[in-house]
Amino acid sequence: MAYSTRPKNALSSPSDQGNCLLKAENLHKRFVLHHQGGISLPVLEGVSLSVAAGECVALQGFSGSGKSTFMRSLYANYRIDSGSIWVKHQGEWLDLPQLPPHQLIEVRQHTLGYVSQFLRVIPRVPALEVAAEPLMELGVEAETAHDTVRELFTRLSLPERLWQLSPTTFSGGEKQRVNIARAFAVNYPILLLDEPTSALDATNREAVMQLIEDRKAQGCAMVGIFHDDEVRERVCDRALHF
C-alpha cells in the first residue's frame, strides 16, 4: 500500500475528531546539556499529529531529526516542554502529560502499548512469563495468558525450546520477537512501534507485518518508525516527516 504525507498542521479538539484515538498538539521538546555549558538543543518544535482507529502513521526523517523523541513523548517516557498528548482511554480523552503516575500506568496497561527496540531482560524469568506479564496484570488467568503468548510465539517462529528459558542469552531477533508478542498479546487500542522488524529475517518480518495488518483491521491506531521501506509501504497509510 502506498502511503501519503500530511503536513504538521494544528488540530481541532479531540471531540471533533470522530474515530481519532490519539492526538498530539503542538509538541515542543528541548534537551539541555548540563555538562556542556547548558547548551539547549531544540528537538521538537510544534509537532502535531492525529491518528484514527485502523490507521498506521509512519514517522520519517534522518537520524537525529526527532522521531524517537516524539515516539517516547507519546508514551510519556519523555516530559514535553509544552503541548498536549490526548489519548482516548475507555471512552474518555486524557492529556498524558497532565496525568498523575498511577493514572498513566493505568493508561499504559489498558490503552497504550509500546514495542521498543530492546527487551528489558529479567534473569531467570522464562520468555513465556515475560510476554504474558501484561495480560496477567490485567487479571487474565495464567493459563489463558500463556495460551495467547504460545500462539504468538508460534506465529513468530520462536522455537518452543526457548519458551521456558530466560531471554537473557537470546539473540537480538529472538528478544525482539518476545517483545512483539508481549505487546500484541494485549488488545491495545493504540500501539507505538519503534523499529519492530529491525532485527528480523524475511520470514519473521512477514509475520510481524501480518500481525500489524490484523490489528489495524480490528481498529487499532498505530504510530511507527520503520526504516525498512517494504514494511513501511505495506503497513502504513501515511507519514509524518521530521
N, C-alpha and C positions, 0 to 999 in steps of 0.2 A: 504494500500500500504506500503510495506517495504521501508525503506529509507537506503541510503548508506552513507558512510563517504568519505570525501575528505580532504587531508592534506592542511595546510595553506601555499601553495607554492606561490612564486612570480608569478605575472600575466603579460601577454603581454599587449600592449597598447589597449585602448578601440576600436580603429579602426580595430583591428584584432579579435574582439570578436563575430562577426556575430550578433546573436539576443540578445546579452547581453544588459541589461538596467541599471545595477548598478554594480559598481566595486570599491571595497576598496583595496588600495595598501599599504601594509607595515605600518599599523597604529600603532603609539606609543602614549600612554597617561599616564601621571603620575599625581597624586594628591599630593599637598604639604599641609601638616597640619601645618599651620602657628601658631596655638595656642598650638601646641605640639612640640615646638622646631624646626619647619621647617622640620619635617620628610617627606621624599619623598617616596610615595608608587607607584611603577610601577603597572599599571593595564593592559594596552595593550602593548604588545611587538612584533611588526612586524606581526600583524594580517592582512591577505588578504582574499578577497572573491569576486567572481563574480557571478551574478545572471542573468539568462536568462529569457526571456519572457515566461510566463506559468509555471514557476518553483517556488517552495516554499522551502526555506532552513531553517532548524531549528538551533537555537543556543543552544548548550547543554553544561552543566558544573555545578559544585557545586556552591552553593551560595557564592558570592564574587569573582567568577572567572573572571568576566569582561563582562558577557553577556549584562547586562543593559547599561554599559558604552559604549560598542560597538554599541548597538542599538541607544542610544542617540547621539553618534558621527555621525552615519549615517544620522540622521536628523539635524545635526549641532546644537543640543542643547548644546553639549559639544564641546569645541575647542580642536582639537587634537594637540599634540606637533609636530608631523611630519607625513608625508604620504599624500595620496591623496584619495578623495572620488568622483569618477566620476559618474555622473548621466546623462542619455540621456534625455535631455529636448527639446521637439519639434524638434527632429532630430539633435540636437547639443550636443556634450559632454561638460559638465561643471564640474569643480572641486569645490565642495561645500565650502571647507574651504577658497577658494580664492574669493568667491563672495561677493560683497557689499550687505548690508542688503536688499535693495529694490529688488535685483535680487533673493536673497534667498527666500524672501516672494513670488515672482512670481513662483519659482520652487515648493514651497510648495502648492501653490494654484492650479497649473495645473498638476503636475507630481508626487510629492512625498507625499503620505498620511501616517498618523500615528494613530494607535489605541493604546492609552496609557491605563494603568490600571485604571486611575482615570479621571473622567469627571470634567472639570472646570465649576462649578455650578454658574450660574448668577441669583441672586434673581429676581423674578417677570417675568423672560423671560420664556415663555412656552417651553416645551420639543420639540414641533414641530418646533419652531423657532430656537432653539439651533441646532437641527440636520440639518435644511435646510440652515443655515448660509453659509457654504462653497459653496453650489450651487449658492446662491443668490449673493455672492461675485464675482462669475464668470459671472454674468449678466443674469442668468436664471430667468425667471419671477416667482414671488412669488407662484402663484397657481401651476405651473409646478413643482417647487421645493418641495412644500408641498405634491403634489401627489406622488412624488418619495419617500419622507420620510414616508408618510402614508403606502405605500406598504411595505417598510422595517420594519416599526413598526409592521405591521400585521404579516409578516414572522417571526418576533422575539417575537411574542405573548406579545407585550407591550399593556396592556389594554387601550382601546380608551378613557376611563375616565381620563387617565393621560396625554393625548396628549396636552391639553391646560393648564396644570399645570406646575409650575417651578419644575425642578428636585431636588430642594433643600432638600425636605423631602423624596425623593425616596430611596428605598433600594439599597444596593450595586449592586445587579443583575439588577435592573431597570436602574440605572445610566449607567451600563456597556452596556446595550442594546441601550441606547440613543447614547452613544459614538460610538458603532459599526455602527449604522445607519448613524451617522454624517460622518464617514469615507467612508462607502460603497456607500453613495449617489452620490459621485463624481467618475467618471470612471478613477481613477488614474492609470497610467501605472506601478507605483511601490507602494507597501504598506508595511509598517513596523507594525508588530503585537506584542504588548507586553502583553502576557498573556490574549488574548481576551476572553477566556472562564472561567477564574478563579473563577468568582462569579455566574456562571450559572448552572441551573439544567440540567438534561439529555436532556429534550425536546429542550431547547434553545441552549444547546451545539450542538445538531444535526443541528439546524437551522444555526448556525454560520459555522459549517463545510460545509454545503451545499453552503452557500454564498462564502466561500473561494474557494471551488471547481468550482463554477460558474465563479468566477473572474479569476481563473487560466486558465480555458478553453477559456476565452476571451483574454488571453495573458498577464495578469498582473504578474509582478515579485514580489515575496514576501519574506520577511525575518521575522521570528517569534521566540518568546520564548514561548514554550508550555511545561508546567510541567505535563500536562495530557498526559499520554502515548498513550491512544487511539486516541486522537486528533492528536498528533504529527505523529503517524504512518500512520494515514489515509491521512492527507493533505500534508505532507512533502515528498519531493523527496530525500533529503539527509540532512546531518547535518554537522555543523562546531563545533568542540569541543574546549572548553576552558579549 
